[in-house]
């Protein structure tokens, strides 16, 4: 019975840490996209759409910064 309790507690702890890691990573990606919007509500919506597109396209985390930066530049050029 003791092993069962330890196993359940370990699995629950590992799941919680995985869940927390995923949430923090999502928050960081969202904050990255919103930081490039510079407080403009229309650009914030656009950047969140591009973030969703990047996730759907399978853009890796290491390339996400450059990908979002390019999207922000395209938005600013289109507005000008």
Backbone as a ProteinNet text record, in pm:
[ID]
protein_1_A
[PRIMARY]
XXXXXXXXXXXXXXXXXXXXXXXXXXXXXXXXXXXXXXXXXXXXXXXXXXXXXXXXXXXXXXXXXXXXXXXXXXXXXXXX
[TERTIARY]
81.8	0	87	198.7	286.9	343	378	430.9	325.7	201.9	93	79.2	85.7	75.1	192.9	312.2	430.4	419.8	373.8	360.2	257.5	142.8	37.9	86.8	152.9	204.9	311	396.8	501.6	441.4	346.4	280.9	208.2	138.1	66.7	165.5	277.5	378.5	440.8	470.5	527.1	426.8	301	198.1	185	184.4	172.8	290.6	411.4	528.1	523	479.4	463.8	359.3	245.5	137.7	186.6	258.3	311.2	411.4	497.8	596	525.9	423.5	350	281	218.1	149.2	247.2	360.2	458.6	513	536.7	585.6	483.6	356.8	251.3	245.3	256.6	255.1	373.3	489.3	607.9	592.1	537.7	516.1	414.4	308.2	205.5	263.7	340.4	403.5	500.8	571.9	663.4	586.4	476.5	396.4	337.8	287	225.3	329.1	450.5	553.5	592.3	576.5	609.1	497.7	382.8	269.2	275.3	357.2	378.5	249	155.9	35	-75.2	-55.7	-157.8	-256	-383.7	-479.9	-496.8	-497.8	-512.7	-390.5	-273.8	-152.1	-144.2	-195.2	-196.4	-280.4	-396.8	-480.9	-408.7	-345.8	-271.5	-158.8	-83.8	29.1	-18.4	-131.5	-184.2	-231.3	-285.7	-322.8	-198.7	-92.6	31.3	92.8	80.8	131.2	56.4	-75.4	-154.5	-114.6	-88.5	-44.8	91.3	180.7	313.9	303.5	218.1	200.3	142.5	44	-17.7	81.3	172.4	271.5	388.8	398.7	507.1	637.6	631.9	753.4	814.5	942	1010.6	1033.8	1050.2	1068.3	1189.6	1295.2	1415.9	1396.8	1302.5	1275.5	1157.5	1085.1	961.7	987.2	1093.6	1124.6	1142.7	1224.3	1249	1121.7	1043.7	920.5	820.6	805.3	712.9	765.3	895.5	954.2	925.7	939.4	909.8	761.9	673.4	529.6	500.3	568.4	548.2	595.9	708.2	758.8	662.1	606.9	508.9	385.5	341	224.8	252.3	368.6	403.4	420.1	476.6	490.7	354.3	265.2	132	51.4	75.7	4.8	54.3	178.4	238.9	190.2
-119.1	0	126.8	121.8	238.8	273.6	171.2	195	259.7	221.3	278.9	428.4	465.1	606.4	685.5	630	697.1	711.1	606.9	611.3	715.2	717.5	814.8	956.9	978.6	1111.5	1155	1063.7	1094.7	1129.1	1050.8	1077.3	1211.3	1238	1365.9	1483.5	1467.9	1573.9	1597.2	1489.4	1502.8	1568.1	1529	1589.3	1738.6	1774.5	1915.4	1995.2	1943.3	2015.5	2028.8	1924.7	1932.2	2038.5	2035.9	2131.3	2274.2	2296.6	2428.7	2474.5	2385.3	2417.1	2460.3	2385.2	2418	2553.3	2580.8	2709	2826.1	2811.8	2920	2943.2	2836.1	2850.6	2923.3	2890.7	2961.3	3108.5	3138.1	3277.7	3354.1	3291.4	3358.3	3386.1	3290.4	3310.7	3421.5	3422.7	3526.6	3664.5	3671.3	3797.1	3845.9	3753.9	3790.9	3854.9	3792.3	3846.7	3982.1	3995.3	4122	4232.2	4196.5	4298.2	4363.9	4292.8	4348.5	4439.1	4438.8	4519.4	4661.7	4688	4822	4889.6	4813	4871.2	4903.8	4879.7	4905.6	4788.1	4810.8	4699	4623.7	4694.2	4627.6	4539.8	4590.3	4512.7	4395.3	4413.4	4302.4	4186.6	4217.6	4112.8	4045.2	4127.4	4074	3982.4	4024	3943.4	3813.6	3817.1	3693.6	3597.9	3653.2	3570	3507.5	3587.7	3534.3	3428.4	3447.2	3347.3	3215.8	3223.2	3102.1	3037.3	3121.4	3069.2	3000.7	3060.6	3002.8	2866.5	2856.1	2728.1	2624.3	2665.5	2572.2	2529.6	2619.9	2590.2	2508.4	2496.8	2418.9	2494.4	2626.5	2706.4	2669.3	2638.5	2598.5	2718.7	2689.3	2795.6	2882	2823.5	2899.2	2995.6	2966.8	3051.1	3144.2	3125.4	3201.2	3350.8	3390.2	3531.7	3599.4	3540.6	3597.7	3595.6	3489.9	3476.3	3585.2	3607.3	3711.6	3851.5	3868.3	3997.8	4029.2	3930.6	3948.8	3983.4	3917.1	3945.7	4088.2	4134.3	4271.3	4372.8	4344.4	4433.7	4439.3	4324.3	4321.3	4403.2	4394.4	4471.9	4621.6	4661.4	4804.1	4855.6	4775.9	4817.7	4830.7	4738.2	4740.9	4861.1	4903.4	5019.1	5150.5	5154.3	5280.7	5318.3
0	0	0	70.9	77.8	-60.5	-137	-271.8	-361.8	-344.1	-421.4	-392.3	-267.6	-228.1	-285.6	-274.8	-328.3	-479.6	-547.3	-692.8	-735	-671.3	-704.6	-678.1	-567.2	-534.3	-634.6	-674.2	-771.9	-906.8	-952	-1080.4	-1077	-967.2	-954.2	-955.6	-887	-884.9	-1021.3	-1092.5	-1227.3	-1322.4	-1313.5	-1398.1	-1368.5	-1239.7	-1202.2	-1256.8	-1246.7	-1297.4	-1449.1	-1518.5	-1664	-1700.1	-1631.7	-1657.4	-1633.4	-1525.4	-1492.9	-1598.2	-1643.5	-1747.3	-1876.1	-1916.5	-2038.5	-2025.1	-1912	-1890.1	-1895.4	-1827.9	-1825.7	-1966.1	-2041.7	-2179.2	-2265.6	-2251.5	-2325.9	-2287.5	-2158.1	-2113.5	-2171.5	-2174	-2228.3	-2377.7	-2452	-2595.2	-2619	-2539	-2552.3	-2517.8	-2410.4	-2372.1	-2478.5	-2541.4	-2649	-2763.3	-2803.3	-2913	-2876.3	-2754.3	-2713.4	-2693.3	-2654.7	-2634.9	-2766.9	-2876.2	-3007.1	-3059.7	-2991.6	-3035.8	-2982	-2883.9	-2829	-2784	-2727.8	-2671	-2769.8	-2897	-2999.5	-3001.1	-2965.4	-2957.7	-3089.8	-3201.1	-3330.5	-3359.7	-3326.8	-3350.7	-3252.8	-3131.4	-3036.4	-3089.9	-3142.7	-3202.1	-3318.3	-3402.8	-3517.3	-3470.8	-3369.9	-3321.9	-3256.5	-3186.8	-3129.6	-3239	-3347.9	-3462.1	-3525.6	-3539.7	-3596.5	-3505	-3373.8	-3279.4	-3297.9	-3311.9	-3336.3	-3469	-3568.5	-3698.5	-3686.4	-3609.3	-3590.8	-3522.4	-3421.8	-3353.6	-3448.7	-3529.1	-3624	-3731.8	-3768	-3871.7	-3818.9	-3688.3	-3629.9	-3617.9	-3603.8	-3585.8	-3451	-3451.5	-3328.4	-3238.6	-3108.4	-3009.4	-3039.5	-3087.2	-3118.3	-3234	-3321	-3437.3	-3415.6	-3305.8	-3283.6	-3272.4	-3203.6	-3186.5	-3321.8	-3407	-3540	-3624.8	-3615	-3692.6	-3653.1	-3522.2	-3475.5	-3508.7	-3501.6	-3537.1	-3683.3	-3769	-3911.1	-3930.9	-3856.9	-3866	-3820.8	-3715.4	-3667	-3771.1	-3835.3	-3940.1	-4057.6	-4094.7	-4204.1	-4168.8	-4044.4	-4001.4	-4009.5	-3960.4	-3961.7	-4103.1	-4191.5	-4331.7	-4399.3	-4367.4	-4426.8	-4377.5	-4255.6	-4199.2	-4255.3	-4294.5	-4340.7	-4479.3
[MASK]
++++++++++++++++++++++++++++++++++++++++++++++++++++++++++++++++++++++++++++++++

